Amino acid sequence: MDKDHLIELISNSLVYESKDSESTKNLCDFKNYLERLNIDQLRTMSKEFIL
């Protein structure tokens, strides 16, 4: 998987129905954090979310 796909996989696993604007901001911040990680770090993290 490429980096963009891993970021989407991880962030989508955290998405839940919420109308809270703070939750939306937190998700955006988290995606920005994921963007800064390297591919190996993302692969490791994705394994945690898949399991």
N, C-alpha and C positions, 0 to 999 in steps of 0.2 A: 504494500500500500504506500501511496505517496503521502507526503506531509499534510496536504490539504484534506485528503480523505480521512486521515487519522484524527485531525482536529475536528472535523464534522462528526465523526463517529463518537468521540469522547463528549463533545459539547451536546450532541443530540441525546446522549444517554442521560444527561442532566436536566434536559428540558421537561418541564411538567406544566400542567395547566395552572397558570397564575396570572392574575391581573395586577399584581403588585409591581409597580415600576422599579422598586428597589431590586427585586429579583431579576428583572430584565437587565438592569445595570450591572448586577453581579455576574450574570451570564456573559455579558459583553466584556467585562473585565477579565473573566476567566478565559475567554477565547483569545484575548490579547496576550494573556500569560502563556497559553498554549503555543501561540505563534512564536514566542521567544525560545521555546524548547527545540532541541535538535531531534532528528528523526528517531534515534535510539531511545531517547527519553519518552517520546510519544508512544513508541511501540510498547515500552514497558508499562506506561500508564494505561494504554488501551487494554492490555491483558487484565489489568485490575478491574476495569469496567465490564469486560466481557464475561469474566468469571463471576 
